[in-house]
Amino acid sequence: MDNTTTKEQIDQFNDILHAQGDDEDVNDDEDIDFDYFFTDFDKNEEEPESNNIPWLQSALAAANTATTSKKRTPLTPTTPTAATALKKFKEQDLPKYLSRNIKFFEESIMPLVVEIVTVSQDTTMTMDILLEEFRQLAYLEHQLQITNLDIELWTVYLQSGTGKLNVGFGTGENEVDERSLLQQLQYPQPISPCIWPDKLKTIIMDDPDVTQFRTEYLAYETQIKEKQQVLQANLNKEIEQMIHTLVMDYGTALYAIVNEGYIAAVRFTFKEQMIDSEFEREDKMRLCIQAFRTVVKSKTAAERANIEVKMLKERVVHQQIAPILGSFQISTPADMQTIQDDTTRQCLTYQYEQLLQRTKSELIVIHIRIAEAKANELLKQFDNDQKEFFQKLRASYSESSMKKTLANLMNSRLNVIEQRLQTLLNLKVRFFVKAPTVNKF
């Protein structure tokens, strides 16, 4: 496994907290071999006015889906021959795990192909043709899955922008209100915000014809069915399962994680803005709005610091410590390699490497302790702000029902902050675990 490339890939998966500092060199990193590799999915999204782009809602509603602006290779069905099978897709169109140069796909599927060729009565299907046909089928499956992930993301964007996103408050399309009966009685009409993320605005402005993506998805689906019909008896369940496993494990795994992060960020942002709007509506005298915002801000800072501590520890566990240490280096003594005696030179080299490892370990411990100290300070600040909020609430309203309603909204808002950051931390850890496997070539 190429550890350097793996670190570069993980480096491009921007930190959840956007404070780690390890994405400053993103433009120097090698390209990741995915159709489009999302980053920065936890950045705060603006809330644009939908009337700034009046055609947007109708265009998206007509498509009922969308995907990234990158165009994929157009596909047309053909009957397989030695010429068409071997030349249908250019090498540069293929993701690494399907590359003809790397041979990973061949090594994975060859034992199953040998069995087919051995028992098959179809003399037109040679080993080379079958391998290429299965590669094409895997490529189509890869593109279909990527497109499907994009559709899921854009569906959430669309629902967010039209105020119909399902977040458990009963305001989305066919959505069941998951709140307690008491909450529903206290504030029965949550206000659905309309949030158009910057990513959606930018891509739509560049290419308003989003209906092509639905057509693209259906085209891949049709291509797969046609390919299955052509292969017929040469395509058994074992090969279909192997192709599906390769695509999911090596083709779309990281893409799916980042996509899930974007979807989570949109959902949590939507839920947060619903609660914020509800608090402003219930606080009719506007006596606690500023205190509410102060608590939300300090809770976000405290929770981010807490997650930062967990992130540092996860980096150590998964051996992704380069962002922690930055450019720290201890140069090897210049005269080390000039020592003639092999035993002496090896002994000194070993002592140097041991010292370097201990120094790095101690620096990592210091980084973690600094992060923990900062988290504790921010937690104390949050506790003080929260205490002041409830004091303000008690002093501002005499009605117990009003105080309870605003207190419940405050607690709900704080819970969402915790859920949001913990969810994105979990996704980052999944990325750490999966990236070395995907990048094993």
C-alpha positions, 0 to 999 in steps of 0.5 A: 500500500502506498502510504503517501498517496493514502495520506494525500487522499485523507488530506483531501477529505477536509477536516470536519472541524475545518480547523486542523490546517491540513487542507491548505495544500489541497491544490498540490495533492494528487487527484483522486480517481473518482468522478467527483470527490466532494469535500468541505461538507460541514461548512456553514451554508448560506441561506440564499433567496430562492427568488434570485434564481426563479427557474431553479425550483421548476427545473429541479422539480421537473427532474426530481433529481440531480447530480454533479456537473461532470459529464460521463462517458456516453454509452451505446450498446453493441454486440461484443466482439474481440474488437469492440470489447477490447476498445470500448472504454479507454484506459483513462476512463476507467477507475483504478480498480478496473484498470487494465494496467493494474490487473486488480480486476483480472486477479479478482474475477479470473477464477470465476471466468476460468470456470465459465470458459471451461464449461461453456459451449460458446466458442465465440466468448474467449477468455479475453472477451469475457474479461473485457465484457465483465469489466464493462459491466463493472464500469456501468455498475460503477457509474450507475452507483455514483449517479444514484449517490448524486441523485440522493444528494441532490434530492436532499438539496431540492427538498431543503430548498423547497422547505420539504426536507424530512427531519422528523418535524412533520413538515416534509412530504409524507412525513410523520411528526416524530416529536412528542405529543406535548411538543406538538401541542406546544408548537404545532406549526414548525416553520420550514426554512428554504435553504439553497446550499452554495454548492447547488447554486453554483452548479445549477448556475453553471449548468441549468439543464439538470434533467440530463442526469435522470436520463443518464441514470436510466441510460446506465440502467438500460446498458446494464440490462442489455449487457446482461442479455448479451452475456446470458449464460456466461454471467452467473450469480457468483460473477454478478456478486463479485462485480457488485462487491468490487464496485461497492468496496473499491469504486464508490465506498469513499464517494458514498461516505463523503456524500453521506456527510453532505447529506447529513450537513444539509439535514442538520442545518435544516433542522437547526434553522427550523428550531431557531425559527421556532424559538424566535416565533415563540419568544414573542417579546424577543427577550431571550433571542440574544441569550439563545444565540450566545448559548448556541455559539458557545455550545458549538465551539465547545462541542467542536473542541471536544470532537477535536480531541476525539479526532486527534486520538482517532488520527493516532489510532489510524496512523494519520498523524502527519496533520498533527505534526505538520512539517516537524522534522529532525534531520539525520546527522550528516555524518551518519552515513559516512561511518565505515563500521557497519555495526556502529552505523546501524546501532546509531541509526537505530538509536536515532530512529527510536529517539525520533519516534519517542519525540513524535509520540511526546509531541502528539501527547502534548497536542492532545493535552492542549486540545483537552485544555482548550475544550475544558475552557470552552465547556466552562464558557458554555456552562456559564452562558447556559446558566445565564440563559436560564436565568434570563428566561426565568426573569423574562417570562412568568408563564410556566408554559412559555418557559418550558417551551423555550427551554425545550427548544433550547435543549433540542438545539443543543442536542442537534449540535452534538448529533451533527458533530458526532455524526460527521466525526463517525464519517471521518473515522469511516473514511480513515478505515476505508481509504487505505483499502481503496488505495491499495493499488 
